[in-house]
Amino acid sequence: MSFIERITGLLALVLLGAPTLAQAQSGAVRGTLLDAATGQPIPFASVVVLHLPDSTAVADAQTTEAGAFALEKLRLGSYVLRANVLGYRVGQRQLSLTTAAPVAQLGTLRLRPAATQLTEVVVQGERPPVTTDLDKRVVNVAKDLTAVGGTATDVLQNVPSVAVDQTGAVSLRGKSGVTIFIDGKPTGAAGGAGGGSLDQIPASSIDRIEVITNPSARYDAAGSAGIINIILKKNQRDGLNGVAAAGVGTRNKYNTSLTLNYRRGKLNIFGSYDFRYDQRFTNSSLDQTTIGPVTDPATGLPTTDAHTLFLHQGRDGLATQTSHAVRVGLEYALPHDQTLTLAAQPRFNSYQNDEIILSRQQDLTLGQPVYVGTNDRQNASLGRNNSADFTFDYRRSWPARPGRELTAGAVYTPLSADNALAANLRYLGDGTLATQQQAFHTYLHQGAAQVDFTQPLGEKGRFETGLKSTWQRSDNRYDFSSTSPALTQQSVFLYQEYVQAAYASLGGERGKLHYQAGLRLEQTNTHGQQQLTGEEFSRSYLNLFPSGTLAYELPKERQVQLSYSRRVQRPNQGELNPFLDRSDPLNLRAGNPALLPEYEGQAELGYQKGFANKASVAVTGFYSRELQTITSFRQVITDPLTGNQVTSSTRLNIGQETNYGLELVGSLPLAAWWKVSGSASTFRRLVRTTVTNSDYTNSNIVGTARLNSTFTLTKKFDVQVSLNYRSPVVTAQGRRLTSFNVDAAAKYTFLPEDRGTLTLRVSDVFNTLQYNFLAYAAGLDSQSYNKRESRVAFLNFSYRFGRDGEAAKSKRKEEKEDTGRGFE
């Protein structure tokens, strides 16, 4: 055979065998990454394949939200799979791709948390203050010094886009329709039932805050402004570990807490106790002018001419709150990749408010004081608020089918609240003495149960579906009596609400495009009954809520994201109760059983950029429009019982609201010892209200800004300064004025292995935080000033105990050497 024939035959053999050879050399590696302690998926983790023996990286991928990953088109051979996630040990596993087994189905890989979590200062890495996921913004608050020794209210003050007023009401981008979850579930402590308070949640138990302005179909549609999910800390270290803390604040403020966690094998038992005693001075004033008919003192009949009345009211008070919060539970890893979690969180709260009110009302038309409503008043209020959350969670995964997951959960919250108020009044007209007695009783039961299933589609797709049922039953009782005028009132309002939901969503990746689209169906049934008057109402409505998100990864750590969602804000029991409250004879209040839910559609376009120096920036443009807006409406009327000129407040579906603007969130390490993070937003708010065939439009440009600076002066000493600013924002009948405050804190770690931490923080350093409002309507012009004691110095000490000694040191050394033993 000639040389040319040999070459020709060899080329023919190579060409004919190339497809078969290429097919045989094509392999893949697939699996799912889970937290070894909790069994929860680890999303957005980096997974890389290294070729042996030279350890050259040949392919990499990022896990999905379900923790699944897939690396395709690998040549046959020996490799090392490495998973590297911040806060976890580095996981490594050797594998081989052969002709007989070209695809390595690794199933579930459980990654252990990093041992360096044993300390608060010495860490291998640090989570950025704000990160952005596909459908939410995650704010890491575990190291926020300005909230040490405080509550969830203090934590939320430093969260971008979020504001909390002096009453504890939460708003998101200036909107009050916010749904608050704890660990993804409704809870009485978060005010989800209208009967709780964020002050019942200690800041020391919070790990991070999820701000979800455009939730996916998996989340409840309730909350026109969005969802705030408070994620509590979960200790995953082996053995017995814990933290004991105590603190003291100026003017009678004390707190102490104990957190314990025991983990051995498949069992994790946790518990905590938090005690808090807090006294706050309050001061407020009201200057109000009203124009309307009044009663003629000589005849006792309403006058025909309009009279101008001026009211000045000053309030000084002292509010004392005592709270006990307990949390106990266990996590257990069942066979076949199943995890079960049970927890109970009872809370016991009592409070006392003592207040002196001085009111002076003058008839400017007649030039004389007004008889009714001109008084000196002393209030004494005692109350209690006890509640508990009982939660159940179940999770199941399938190692043979990475990404497939079944979860189920339930929460039940009973709540009991009582408040008794006694008031002594002296009328200026003739010195008449009068008394008032009020008693409020609230009994509430609410619960939710949910089941979700995720099925992977192909390599990077997934289908999610689920069902959820929520219910709420409340019994609200009110008793009121007055000696002058002689009046007795009673109210018994029963309310029930049931929401049944089903959803389906499709998500995944196509190259650098991430997508998620879903549809949620919710059936709502409500029933309210005012037993003493016989008033009764029922509502039943079915709604569809679409949502979707598109995100595209650009070069150099950039991403563009577009999202949309439709939301609903249902009126709560207090807004629906038709009872007319006369406890303040100058300002009557009543609910409105005819209220309808308000609906909002919101779209966002965002851009995120990461930098090599760990800096990041995110810019978001947003537009929202709300219909059937529930608006507080206040007007001047003649009281049909007394014939006096008073104001009356209720809630009406009389408006629509539009918001559009830009939001900026970023972080920047200016030096190795100085890190800055902050947020700013500017948007236009347009509120249009229609009353008696007349349109009223109120609008303004709103600006907010937050800036946090953290200084690591030494390895053991940190200082943090936080600035918060909010410009005036309009409402349907007025505006809330500017608020500004500066908080500062310093932390020093000491004792062996930095087990001791001493923190000094001062809230509202310059005592500038106050809440002032303007209100105006036909015949009404008022300005109110509200100041709650806010400049407070807190000194807190905490001691961390648990695994120690050479074993812990050895483990940290092992981590530092990166032995790759992160997989369980």
C-alpha positions in Angstrom: 0.0 0.0 0.0 1.4 3.4 -1.0 2.0 6.2 1.4 -0.8 8.3 -0.2 -3.3 5.4 0.2 -2.4 5.0 3.8 -2.9 8.7 4.6 -6.2 8.7 2.7 -7.5 5.6 4.6 -6.5 7.2 7.9 -8.3 10.4 7.2 -11.4 8.5 6.1 -11.3 6.5 9.4 -11.0 9.7 11.4 -13.8 11.5 9.6 -16.2 8.6 9.7 -15.5 8.0 13.4 -15.5 11.6 14.5 -19.2 11.9 15.3 -19.2 8.8 17.4 -16.0 9.8 19.2 -17.3 13.3 19.9 -20.5 11.8 21.3 -18.7 9.4 23.5 -16.4 12.2 24.8 -19.3 14.4 25.8 -20.2 14.2 29.5 -22.1 16.2 32.2 -22.2 16.7 35.9 -25.5 17.4 37.7 -26.7 17.8 41.3 -28.4 19.9 43.9 -26.7 22.0 46.6 -28.4 22.1 50.1 -27.5 23.5 53.5 -26.3 20.5 55.6 -28.0 21.8 58.7 -31.3 22.9 57.5 -31.8 21.1 54.2 -32.6 24.4 52.5 -31.4 25.0 48.9 -28.4 27.2 48.5 -29.2 29.5 45.5 -26.7 31.4 43.3 -23.7 29.4 44.5 -20.6 29.0 42.4 -19.8 25.5 41.2 -16.7 24.7 39.2 -15.2 21.6 37.6 -11.4 21.2 37.7 -9.6 18.8 35.4 -7.1 16.3 37.1 -4.3 16.2 37.6 -3.5 19.8 36.7 -6.6 21.3 38.5 -7.4 23.4 35.4 -10.9 24.9 35.5 -12.9 23.6 32.5 -16.5 24.6 33.3 -18.5 26.6 35.9 -22.1 27.2 36.7 -24.3 29.0 39.2 -27.0 27.1 41.2 -30.7 28.0 40.7 -33.0 29.2 43.4 -33.7 25.5 44.1 -30.0 24.8 44.5 -29.7 22.8 41.2 -26.7 23.0 38.9 -25.6 21.3 35.6 -22.3 21.4 33.8 -22.5 20.2 30.2 -20.2 19.3 27.3 -17.4 17.9 29.4 -14.7 15.6 27.9 -14.4 12.2 29.5 -11.8 12.0 32.3 -11.1 12.6 36.0 -12.3 15.8 37.7 -12.9 17.6 41.0 -16.1 19.3 41.6 -15.7 22.4 43.9 -18.6 24.4 45.5 -17.6 27.7 47.0 -20.3 29.7 48.9 -19.8 32.6 51.2 -20.5 31.5 54.8 -19.9 27.8 54.0 -17.0 25.5 53.9 -15.5 24.7 50.5 -16.9 21.5 49.2 -14.9 19.2 46.9 -15.7 15.8 45.4 -13.8 13.7 42.9 -15.6 12.1 40.0 -14.9 10.4 36.7 -16.7 10.6 33.4 -16.3 7.4 31.4 -17.7 5.9 28.2 -20.0 3.7 30.3 -21.1 6.5 32.6 -20.6 9.9 30.8 -23.1 11.7 33.1 -22.4 12.0 36.8 -25.7 12.4 38.7 -24.5 13.5 42.1 -27.9 14.0 43.6 -28.1 16.0 46.8 -24.8 17.5 48.1 -25.1 18.9 51.6 -22.6 21.8 52.3 -21.6 22.5 55.9 -21.7 26.1 57.3 -18.2 27.6 57.8 -16.7 27.0 61.2 -15.7 30.6 61.3 -19.3 31.4 62.2 -18.1 30.6 65.7 -17.0 34.2 66.1 -18.5 37.5 65.3 -15.3 39.2 64.1 -13.0 36.7 62.5 -14.6 35.6 59.3 -13.4 34.3 55.9 -15.8 36.5 54.1 -18.6 39.0 54.8 -22.0 39.3 53.1 -22.6 42.6 51.4 -25.1 44.8 53.2 -27.5 44.6 50.3 -27.9 41.9 47.6 -30.4 41.6 44.8 -32.1 38.3 43.9 -34.4 37.6 41.0 -37.5 38.9 42.8 -36.3 40.5 46.0 -33.7 42.7 47.7 -32.0 41.1 50.7 -30.7 43.5 53.4 -28.2 41.8 55.8 -28.8 43.4 59.2 -27.1 40.9 61.5 -24.2 43.3 62.0 -26.1 46.6 62.1 -24.7 48.2 65.3 -27.3 50.9 65.4 -30.0 48.4 66.2 -28.2 46.5 69.0 -30.4 46.1 72.0 -33.4 47.3 70.0 -36.4 45.8 68.2 -37.5 45.1 64.7 -38.7 48.7 64.5 -35.1 49.9 64.9 -33.8 47.4 62.3 -36.3 48.5 59.7 -35.3 52.1 60.1 -32.1 51.3 58.3 -33.6 49.3 55.5 -33.7 51.0 52.0 -37.2 52.0 50.8 -38.7 51.4 54.3 -40.0 53.9 56.9 -41.6 53.4 60.3 -43.5 56.1 62.0 -44.0 56.9 65.7 -47.0 54.5 65.9 -45.0 51.6 64.4 -46.8 51.7 61.1 -44.5 50.6 58.2 -44.5 52.1 54.7 -42.6 51.0 51.6 -41.7 53.8 49.1 -44.1 56.0 50.9 -47.0 53.5 50.7 -48.6 52.0 53.8 -50.0 48.8 52.2 -47.2 46.5 53.4 -47.6 42.8 54.3 -45.1 41.7 56.9 -44.0 38.1 57.3 -41.6 36.3 59.7 -39.7 33.5 58.1 -42.2 33.6 55.2 -45.3 33.3 57.3 -48.0 35.8 58.6 -47.7 36.5 62.3 -49.5 38.4 65.0 -46.1 39.9 66.1 -45.6 41.6 62.8 -49.0 43.3 62.9 -50.3 41.1 60.1 -53.5 40.7 62.0 -53.7 44.3 63.1 -53.2 43.4 66.7 -49.4 43.0 67.1 -46.3 45.2 67.1 -42.9 45.0 65.6 -41.6 46.0 69.1 -42.3 42.4 70.1 -39.4 41.1 67.9 -35.9 41.7 69.4 -33.3 42.9 66.9 -30.8 40.4 68.2 -32.9 37.6 66.7 -33.0 39.0 63.1 -30.5 37.9 60.5 -31.8 39.7 57.4 -34.7 41.5 55.8 -36.2 40.6 52.4 -37.9 43.6 50.7 -40.1 42.3 47.9 -41.7 45.1 45.9 -42.8 42.8 43.0 -43.4 39.4 44.5 -43.7 36.3 42.4 -46.9 34.2 42.2 -45.6 32.1 45.1 -46.2 34.9 47.5 -49.5 36.2 48.8 -51.0 39.0 46.7 -52.0 41.0 49.8 -50.1 44.2 50.4 -50.3 46.8 47.6 -46.9 48.2 48.5 -45.2 44.8 48.7 -43.9 42.4 51.2 -41.3 42.7 54.0 -40.1 39.3 55.2 -38.1 39.2 58.5 -35.7 36.2 58.5 -34.7 35.1 62.0 -31.2 33.8 62.9 -30.7 30.1 62.8 -27.7 28.7 64.6 -26.2 25.7 62.7 -23.1 25.0 64.8 -22.5 21.5 66.3 -22.8 21.0 70.0 -24.2 23.4 72.6 -23.9 27.1 71.7 -25.4 30.3 72.9 -25.3 34.0 73.5 -26.2 35.8 76.7 -26.8 39.6 76.6 -27.9 42.4 78.8 -28.3 46.1 78.2 -29.3 49.4 79.8 -30.6 52.6 78.3 -31.0 56.1 79.6 -34.3 56.9 81.5 -35.3 53.4 82.6 -34.7 51.2 79.6 -33.5 47.6 80.2 -33.2 44.5 78.2 -31.7 41.0 78.6 -31.7 37.9 76.4 -30.5 34.3 76.2 -30.2 32.2 73.1 -29.4 28.5 73.2 -28.8 26.0 70.4 -27.9 22.3 70.5 -27.1 20.4 67.4 -26.1 16.8 67.2 -26.3 14.6 64.2 -29.7 15.0 62.6 -31.3 16.9 65.5 -31.1 20.7 66.1 -32.8 22.1 69.2 -33.0 25.9 69.6 -34.5 28.3 72.1 -34.4 31.9 73.2 -35.8 34.4 75.8 -35.9 38.1 75.5 -37.0 40.6 78.2 -37.5 44.3 77.6 -38.6 47.2 79.8 -38.9 50.5 78.1 -40.1 53.9 79.2 -40.6 56.7 76.7 -41.7 60.3 77.2 -44.1 61.7 74.6 -45.1 65.2 73.6 -47.5 66.4 71.0 -49.6 69.4 70.1 -52.5 70.2 67.7 -53.5 73.6 66.3 -56.8 73.3 64.4 -59.2 75.7 62.8 -62.7 74.6 61.8 -65.5 76.6 60.1 -69.1 75.5 60.5 -72.3 75.8 62.6 -72.2 75.6 66.4 -74.8 75.5 69.2 -75.8 78.9 70.6 -75.2 78.7 74.4 -78.2 80.9 75.1 -80.8 78.9 73.1 -79.1 75.5 72.8 -79.9 75.5 69.1 -77.5 75.3 66.1 -76.7 78.8 64.7 -77.5 79.6 61.1 -74.2 81.3 60.5 -70.8 79.6 60.2 -68.5 80.1 63.2 -64.8 79.8 63.2 -63.4 77.7 66.0 -59.8 77.5 67.0 -58.5 74.5 69.1 -55.1 74.3 70.7 -54.3 70.9 72.3 -51.2 69.9 74.1 -50.3 66.4 75.3 -47.5 65.2 77.6 -47.2 61.6 78.5 -45.1 58.7 79.7 -45.4 55.3 78.0 -44.1 52.2 79.7 -43.9 48.8 78.0 -42.8 45.4 79.4 -42.3 42.4 77.1 -41.3 38.8 77.4 -40.6 37.0 74.1 -39.8 33.2 74.0 -38.9 31.0 71.1 -38.4 27.2 71.3 -38.2 24.6 68.5 -36.4 21.8 66.9 -35.3 20.7 63.4 -34.9 17.0 62.5 -33.5 15.4 59.4 -35.7 12.5 58.5 -34.7 9.7 56.1 -35.0 10.1 52.4 -33.8 13.7 52.3 -36.7 15.0 54.5 -36.5 17.8 57.1 -39.1 18.6 59.8 -39.1 21.8 61.8 -41.4 22.6 64.8 -41.4 25.9 66.7 -43.4 27.9 69.2 -43.0 31.6 69.9 -45.1 33.0 72.7 -45.0 36.7 73.6 -46.3 38.5 76.7 -46.6 42.3 76.7 -48.0 44.8 79.1 -48.0 48.6 78.9 -49.1 51.6 80.8 -49.7 55.1 79.3 -50.1 58.2 81.5 -51.1 61.4 79.7 -52.2 64.9 80.5 -54.1 66.7 77.8 -54.8 70.5 77.9 -57.3 71.7 75.4 -58.4 75.3 74.7 -61.1 75.9 72.1 -62.1 79.5 71.2 -65.0 80.7 69.1 -63.3 83.4 67.1 -66.6 84.6 65.6 -68.1 85.3 69.1 -64.8 85.9 70.9 -65.6 83.5 73.7 -64.5 80.0 74.8 -66.5 77.1 73.6 -68.2 75.0 76.4 -68.0 71.5 75.1 -64.6 70.2 74.3 -62.6 72.8 76.3 -61.1 70.8 79.0 -58.2 69.6 81.1 -57.9 65.9 80.8 -55.8 63.2 82.5 -55.6 59.8 81.0 -54.4 56.6 82.6 -54.3 53.5 80.3 -53.4 50.0 81.2 -53.2 47.1 78.8 -51.8 43.8 77.8 -51.1 42.0 74.5 -50.4 38.3 74.6 -49.9 36.2 71.5 -48.0 33.2 70.1 -46.9 31.7 66.8 -47.0 27.9 66.4 -45.2 26.8 63.2 -44.7 23.6 61.3 -42.4 23.1 58.3 -41.7 20.1 56.2 -39.3 19.8 53.2 -38.6 16.8 50.9 -36.1 16.6 48.1 -35.2 13.8 45.6 -31.4 13.1 45.1 -32.1 11.2 41.9 -33.9 14.2 40.5 -32.0 17.4 41.5 -34.3 20.4 41.8 -37.5 18.5 42.6 -38.8 19.6 46.0 -41.9 19.4 48.1 -42.5 21.8 51.0 -45.4 22.2 53.4 -45.9 24.6 56.3 -48.5 25.9 58.7 -48.8 28.6 61.3 -51.4 29.3 64.0 -51.5 32.5 66.0 -53.9 33.1 68.9 -53.9 36.7 70.3 -55.6 38.3 73.3 -55.4 42.0 74.0 -57.1 44.2 76.7 -56.9 47.9 77.3 -58.6 49.9 80.0 -58.5 53.7 80.0 -59.8 56.1 82.7 -60.0 59.8 82.1 -60.7 62.7 84.4 -61.9 65.9 82.7 -62.5 69.5 83.9 -64.5 71.7 81.5 -63.5 75.4 81.5 -67.0 76.7 80.8 -68.3 76.2 84.4 -65.7 74.0 85.9 -67.7 70.9 85.5 -65.9 67.7 86.5 -66.4 64.6 84.4 -65.0 61.1 84.0 -64.7 58.7 81.1 -64.2 54.9 81.2 -63.1 52.9 78.2 -62.4 49.2 77.9 -61.1 47.4 74.7 -61.0 43.6 74.4 -59.7 41.8 71.3 -59.6 38.1 70.8 -58.1 36.9 67.5 -57.3 33.5 65.9 -55.5 33.4 62.6 -53.7 30.7 60.7 -52.3 29.7 57.4 -51.4 26.4 55.7 -49.4 26.0 52.4 -48.0 23.3 50.2 -45.5 24.0 47.3 -44.0 21.7 44.7 -41.1 22.4 42.4 -40.4 20.2 39.3 -37.3 20.8 37.2 -37.8 21.1 33.5 -34.8 20.1 31.4 -31.5 21.3 32.7 -32.2 24.9 33.8 -36.0 25.2 33.9 -38.5 24.7 36.7 -42.2 24.6 37.2 -43.7 25.6 40.6 -47.2 25.2 41.9 -48.9 25.3 45.2 -52.0 25.9 47.4 -52.5 28.1 50.4 -55.4 28.7 52.8 -55.5 31.6 55.3 -58.2 32.4 57.8 -58.8 35.0 60.5 -61.5 35.3 63.2 -61.7 38.2 65.6 -64.0 39.3 68.4 -63.6 43.0 69.2 -65.5 44.4 72.2 -65.6 48.0 73.4 -67.3 49.7 76.3 -67.5 53.4 76.9 -69.2 55.6 79.5 -69.1 59.3 80.3 -70.7 61.4 83.0 -70.8 64.7 81.1 -72.4 64.4 78.7 -74.1 61.4 80.1 -73.4 58.7 77.6 -72.9 54.9 77.4 -71.7 53.1 74.4 -71.0 49.4 73.6 -69.7 47.6 70.6 -69.3 43.9 69.8 -67.9 43.4 66.3 -67.3 39.9 64.9 -65.2 39.6 61.8 -64.1 36.6 59.7 -61.9 36.4 56.6 -60.9 33.4 54.5 -58.6 33.5 51.5 -58.0 30.4 49.4 -55.2 30.6 46.8 -53.6 28.6 44.1 -50.6 29.5 41.9 -48.4 28.2 39.1 -45.2 29.7 37.8 -42.5 28.9 35.2 -38.9 29.9 35.5 -35.4 29.1 34.4 -32.5 30.2 32.3 -31.7 30.4 28.7 -28.1 31.4 28.4 -27.7 34.6 30.2 -31.4 35.3 30.4 -33.2 34.4 33.6 -37.0 34.4 33.5 -39.9 33.8 35.8 -43.6 34.2 35.1 -46.6 33.2 37.1 -50.3 33.5 37.9 -52.0 33.5 41.3 -55.7 32.9 41.9 -57.2 34.1 45.2 -60.8 33.7 46.4 -61.7 36.0 49.3 -64.7 35.7 51.6 -65.3 38.1 54.5 -68.2 38.6 57.0 -68.6 41.2 59.6 -71.3 41.7 62.2 -72.0 44.6 64.6 -74.0 42.6 67.1 -75.6 45.4 69.1 -76.9 47.3 66.2 -77.6 44.4 63.9 -75.4 45.8 61.1 -74.0 43.0 58.9 -72.1 42.7 55.7 -70.5 40.0 53.5 -68.0 40.1 50.7 -66.9 37.5 48.2 -64.6 38.1 45.3 -62.3 36.2 43.0 -59.1 37.8 41.6 -56.2 36.9 39.3 -52.7 38.3 40.0 -50.1 37.9 37.2 -46.4 38.5 37.8 -43.2 38.2 35.8 -39.5 38.9 35.9 -36.8 39.0 33.2 -33.1 39.4 34.1 -30.2 39.4 31.7 -26.6 39.1 32.7 -24.2 41.5 30.9 -20.4 41.3 30.9 -18.4 42.6 33.8 -20.8 41.7 36.6 -23.7 43.7 35.3 -27.4 42.7 35.1 -30.6 44.3 33.8 -33.9 43.3 35.2 -37.6 44.0 34.3 -40.5 43.0 36.5 -44.2 43.4 37.0 -46.9 42.4 39.5 -50.5 43.1 40.4 -51.3 43.4 44.1 -54.3 43.9 46.4 -54.8 45.6 49.7 -57.9 44.3 51.6 -59.5 46.5 54.3 -58.9 45.3 57.8 -61.3 44.7 60.6 -60.8 48.2 62.1 -61.5 49.9 58.9 -64.7 47.9 58.4 -66.2 48.2 61.9 -69.2 50.7 61.5 -69.1 51.6 65.2 -69.0 55.4 65.9 -66.3 56.1 68.5 -67.0 59.2 70.7 -64.1 58.8 73.1 -62.8 62.1 71.8 -65.9 64.4 71.7 -64.2 66.8 69.2 -63.0 64.2 66.7 -65.4 61.4 66.0 -64.3 58.2 64.3 -66.1 55.3 62.5 -65.3 52.5 60.2 -66.9 51.8 56.8 -68.4 48.4 56.1 -68.8 49.4 52.4 -65.1 49.5 51.8 -63.8 47.6 48.8 -60.2 46.3 48.3 -57.7 48.5 46.5 -55.7 47.2 43.6 -52.3 48.1 42.3 -50.1 47.3 39.3 -46.4 48.0 39.6 -43.6 47.8 37.0 -39.8 48.1 37.7 -36.7 48.3 35.5 -33.4 47.8 37.3 -29.7 47.8 36.6 -27.1 46.2 38.9 -23.3 46.4 38.7 -20.7 44.7 40.8 -17.0 45.8 41.0 -13.8 44.1 41.7 -13.3 46.0 44.9 -16.6 44.5 46.3 -18.4 47.7 45.6 -21.9 47.4 44.1 -24.6 49.7 42.8 -28.3 49.1 41.8 -30.5 51.6 40.1 -34.3 51.0 39.8 -36.9 52.9 38.0 -40.5 52.1 39.1 -44.0 53.0 38.2 -47.2 52.1 40.1 -50.9 52.9 39.8 -53.4 52.2 42.5 -57.2 52.1 42.0 -60.0 52.2 44.5 -57.5 53.7 47.0 -58.7 53.5 50.5 -58.3 57.0 51.9 -58.9 58.5 55.3 -61.5 61.2 54.9 -62.0 63.9 57.5 -64.7 66.6 57.5 -66.4 69.2 59.7 -69.9 68.3 60.8 -72.5 69.1 63.4 -72.6 66.3 66.0 -76.3 65.1 65.8 -76.1 64.1 69.5 -74.7 67.4 71.0 -75.2 69.9 68.1 -71.6 71.0 68.4 -69.1 71.6 65.7 -66.7 68.6 65.5 -64.7 66.7 62.9 -65.6 63.2 61.7 -63.1 60.7 60.2 -63.8 57.5 58.3 -62.2 55.5 55.4 -63.5 55.7 51.8 -62.7 54.3 48.4 -62.5 57.8 46.9 -59.1 58.0 45.2 -56.4 56.7 43.0 -52.7 57.1 43.5 -49.8 57.1 41.1 -46.1 56.9 42.0 -43.1 56.9 39.6 -39.4 57.6 40.2 -35.9 56.3 40.7 -34.1 54.4 43.5 -30.4 54.0 44.1 -28.8 51.5 46.4 -25.0 51.0 46.7 -22.1 50.0 48.8 -18.4 51.2 48.5 -15.3 50.2 50.5 -13.5 53.5 50.6 -10.6 51.9 52.4 -9.7 48.6 54.2 -11.1 50.2 57.4 -14.0 52.2 56.0 -17.1 50.9 54.2 -20.0 53.0 53.1 -23.4 51.9 52.0 -26.6 53.8 51.3 -29.7 54.4 49.4 -31.6 57.3 47.9 -34.8 57.7 46.0 -36.8 60.4 44.4 -40.3 59.9 43.1 -43.4 61.9 42.3 -46.6 61.0 44.2 -49.9 62.0 42.7 -53.1 61.5 44.8 -56.4 62.2 43.2 -59.6 62.2 45.4 -63.2 62.5 44.2 -65.7 63.7 46.8 -69.2 65.0 46.1 -68.5 65.2 42.3 -65.4 67.3 42.9 -61.8 66.2 42.1 -59.0 67.1 44.4 -55.4 66.5 43.3 -52.5 66.5 45.6 -48.9 65.8 44.4 -45.3 66.5 45.3 -41.8 65.3 44.6 -40.6 63.0 47.5 -36.9 62.4 48.3 -35.4 59.9 50.8 -31.8 59.2 51.6 -29.9 56.8 54.0 -26.2 56.6 54.5 -24.3 54.1 56.7 -20.6 54.4 57.4 -18.7 51.6 59.1 -15.2 52.2 60.5 -13.1 49.2 61.5 -10.5 51.1 63.5 -8.9 48.0 64.9 -9.6 44.3 64.6 -11.6 44.6 67.8 -13.2 48.0 67.5 -15.9 49.1 65.0 -17.8 52.4 64.7 -21.0 52.9 62.7 -22.8 56.1 61.9 -26.2 56.2 60.1 -28.0 59.1 58.6 -31.7 59.0 57.6 -33.7 61.7 55.7 -37.2 61.9 54.4 -38.8 64.9 52.6 -42.5 65.8 52.9 -44.9 63.4 51.4 -48.5 64.2 50.5 -51.7 62.4 51.5 -55.3 62.8 50.2 -55.9 65.6 52.7 -52.5 66.9 53.7 -48.9 66.0 54.0 -46.4 64.6 56.4 -43.4 66.9 56.9 -39.7 66.4 56.8 -38.0 63.9 59.2 -34.3 63.5 59.9 -32.1 61.7 62.4 -28.6 60.4 63.0 -27.7 57.3 64.9 -24.2 56.2 66.0 -22.8 53.1 67.6 -19.4 51.6 68.6 -18.6 47.9 69.2 -15.6 46.5 71.1 -14.8 42.7 71.2 -12.7 41.2 74.0 -12.1 38.1 76.1 -10.5 34.9 74.7 -11.5 34.2 71.2 -13.5 37.4 71.1 -16.4 35.9 73.1 -17.3 39.2 74.7 -18.9 42.2 72.9 -19.5 45.6 74.3 -21.7 47.9 72.3 -22.6 51.6 72.9 -25.2 53.2 70.7 -27.0 56.5 70.7 -30.2 56.8 68.7 -31.2 60.2 67.2 -28.0 61.8 68.3 -29.2 65.4 67.7 -32.8 64.8 68.9 -34.3 65.8 65.6 -36.7 62.9 64.9 -40.3 64.0 65.0 -43.5 63.5 63.1 -45.4 66.6 62.0 -48.5 66.6 59.8 -50.6 69.2 58.0 -54.3 68.4 57.3 -56.7 70.4 55.3 -60.2 70.0 53.9 -63.3 72.1 53.4 -63.6 74.1 56.6 -60.6 72.4 58.2 -57.0 73.4 58.6 -54.8 71.7 61.2 -51.2 71.2 62.1 -49.9 68.6 64.5 -46.6 68.0 66.1 -45.6 64.6 67.6 -42.4 63.9 69.5 -41.6 60.5 71.1 -38.4 60.2 73.1 -35.8 59.2 70.6 -32.4 60.3 71.8 -31.4 57.4 73.9 -28.1 55.9 74.8 -27.8 52.1 75.1 -25.0 50.1 76.6 -25.1 46.4 75.7 -22.9 43.5 76.7 -23.1 40.0 75.1 -21.2 36.8 75.8 -21.0 34.0 73.3 -20.3 30.5 74.6 -20.1 27.0 73.1 -17.5 25.0 71.3 -14.1 26.2 72.3 -10.5 25.2 72.9 -8.1 23.2 70.6 -10.9 21.4 68.8 -12.4 24.7 67.6 -9.0 26.2 66.8 -8.1 23.0 64.8 -11.3 23.2 62.9 -10.7 26.9 62.0 -7.2 26.0 60.9 -8.6 23.3 58.7 -11.0 25.8 57.1 -8.2 28.2 56.5 -6.2 25.5 54.7 -9.2 24.8 52.5 -9.2 21.0 52.7 -12.4 20.9 50.8 -14.3 18.9 53.4 -17.4 21.1 53.2 -19.7 18.3 51.9 -21.4 16.3 54.6 
